[in-house]
Amino acid sequence: MQFRIKGITAALVASGVLLGSNLAHASDSDEIEKLRALVQELDQKIRVLDRKGEIAEEDAAAKKKETPVVKASKDGFGFESADGQNSIKFRAVLQTDYRYYDQGANDIRERTDGRAGNIGTDGFHNADDTYILRRARPIIEGTLFGKYDYRFTPDFGSGTALVQDAYVDGKFAPGFKVRVGKFKPDLGLERLQSAADTKFVERSYVTNDLLPNRDIGIALHGDILDDKLNYSIGYYNGVADGSSSSGGVGFLGDKDVGGRIFATPFKGDDSALAGLGFGIAATYGDAQGERNLNFTDTTTADNTRQGLPAAYLTDGQQVFFRYGTGTVADGSRFRIAPQANYYYGPFGLIAEYAQVEQEVSLAGGGSPAGGGAATNSTIFTGTNKKLTHDAWEVAASYLLTGEDASFKGVKPKRDFDLNKGGWGAWELVARYSEINLDSDTFKNRNGQYAVASSGTTANSAYADLSQSAKAAQTWAAGVNWYLNQNVKFQLNYEETSFDGGAITGASHTSPGGAVINVKADGSNIKDREDERAIFARVQLTY
Amino acid sequence: MKKSFLSLTALLAALALASPILASAADVTLLNVSYDPTRELYQDYNAAFAKYWKAKTGDNVTVKASHGGSGKQARAIIDGLDADVATLALAYDVDQLSEKGKLIPKDWQKRLPNNSSPYTSTIVFLVRKGNPKHIKDWDDVIKPGVSVITPNPKTSGGARWNYLAAYAYALKKYGNDDAKAREFVGKLYKNVPVLDSGARGSTTTFVERGIGDVLLAWENEAFLAQKELGPDKVDIVVPSLSILAEPPVTVVDKVVDKRKTRAVAEAYVQYLYSEEGQEIAAKNYYRPTLASVAQKYEKNFPKINLITIDDVFGGWQKAQKTHFADGGVFDQIYQK
């Protein structure tokens, strides 16, 4: 096209020259008219070409407005409609951990007396050093019609495949949003922080052990008062402490009602308090668990059916507490969790407390372990108790390289690049946390220490203090290296001490040895050995 | 007791009388999605309507306008553009709002007088001053060497009127011989160097870019161009036969119900039929339908032998399917 325009222009110029020269010499006016007509014709052709170019540009601009936008950046990949009303985005979180345990760290998970293995002097297996694919989550999220956000997060990490998030969030107004599906209820502060943004490899007792993880339900939420107060109130299936809904049907009594308000009153101010946030969350529900099942015939207790947490874990992800298999949720469950965070320059602080009151009972019957004829699950009379557990944590962080700390991830001022001399962002972190379980958990209905219920007698305890600790205190320190906003390396050291959880004298469960049970006064109970662990993580997220 | 009742009644009556004063004026926004050459018409009309509505209800109404090729505008509404009112170039495009968008009832055209067309227009020729190519009628625009400017009938309502006017002329000339009519219109489009997407674009091509010998134009667009350029730049030529163009208007029911603007939107289209609305149309070179106003502006509009789309082409649905649908007559003759 450009060539044609130039050619025509040249012809025009030539015609002009010819015209000029001919004007001087031509005596034939017809010839002048012909030349004039030729010039006009060529002039029209140029104008037409120019106009077609304009129209093509206008069409291209119009089409551009209708053409979906393809996005590919360090924030993720996706597509968006030209008007921005509809989008899909592909993100991911991949975490590969290495866990090292010093001698003494141990795990009561899935261990039985008769099972062969390297059982230590306390009757526990030593925790294994291991690599673990902690999280492997492709994330699909986006918006439809400009107001319906959606998110789908499968997780293939930790040796299982499950759906972490699957929800729709209708954003009808900033202060009026409705979320439906499986998601993190607005409850725990540390839980609401993305797994990719946590300052430690693992979250604290507050989050891991007491407050719910994901649940299925509906929540009304929003930001009001000039975006300085976030509220949420939801109606959920209800899950046991630290647990997630499987995504299946809910069956353990009434639904849970949960709510949270979180204020950031100085948000946007030019003051040292601009990064202060505080709030409180609570849940209330009713749960009736059952000992084992008449229709699944499992060989081990089904803790989700019990309505109680499968276990409480240490920071080192080892089980330090477990209810007896005959202990079931039997009544109200109330959780409350005051919480706060503070960010000022490179400094960050998060503090959170949680308390759970849970009514429990001992149950018998149900499907016997190993199969066979089933009987109805029955509650032993006089065994109903309200147990109160609590946990708290304080964690601080400081970015040595001067980036601003926040609830979200860190963007290094200079990415790690050997050629350009950047070293990314470096952050020091420290945390103290502890969990305290109700002493009554380990006593029977007569107020005496006893073995944990297996569903055969009403005089059992709800958990066995010779195997499960009643308190754990952990301090942890670490360093985070953000190579860039997508790649992070974390190194944590944690040390945990316990109250109870082991028995004096001969091993409680040594293979072939005599079983020694907890004495009624608890005088043969001792503290479990301290747990010392080093966790390392390489994380990729976008 | 009786005294109390009377007092209460008096108080209620006083409150009722005071309520219009106490009530605060509402701010309402309407979107009128229209075709290309109506910019000036609705600029004037929107201001007049806002004044009328304020006086009538006390509410402030702001009417936003969107202009473009009529077909394109209809598609935009179907695709979700929240038009309270559609004022398009031809009934077929409004039909699409019913058929494809389910936004208005099927019998929308019966809701307002004159098939919901408050004003009409027709197609005339705009030529260079002095008419150097001696263009007098449709026969002249198909002559070799005559450069004709008209928009694309696929996207422009005005272009479809142009096309059908030429086609109707050819049918009459050749005794309804369709093959000859196609050949006639084919020759016309061979003379078209640029197809703009809308009528306003074609006016730009002809007037501002100086391309072509003749612009097939809405009558109102031709008058407007002459007014803006001055009578020494262009002439208007009235062909011996043209077509009665009836641009229709409608409220978009789904949108006005959603936005709760039905009352004001209905008043907006109805007021086009009022004396003031008709005056504004006439001043913007649209032929008024109200007899009194039509009579007043009679001299402004030349008398033309006008055919109707119903009489010659069996209505818009049939004309669209035959001539402008993909693979239709226009596609066949334009590809040749």
Interface residues (C-beta under 8 A of the other chain):
Chain A: Q44 R47 V48 D50 R51 K52 I55 E58 D59
Chain B: S147 P193 V194 D196 S197 G201 T205 R209 G210 I211 G212
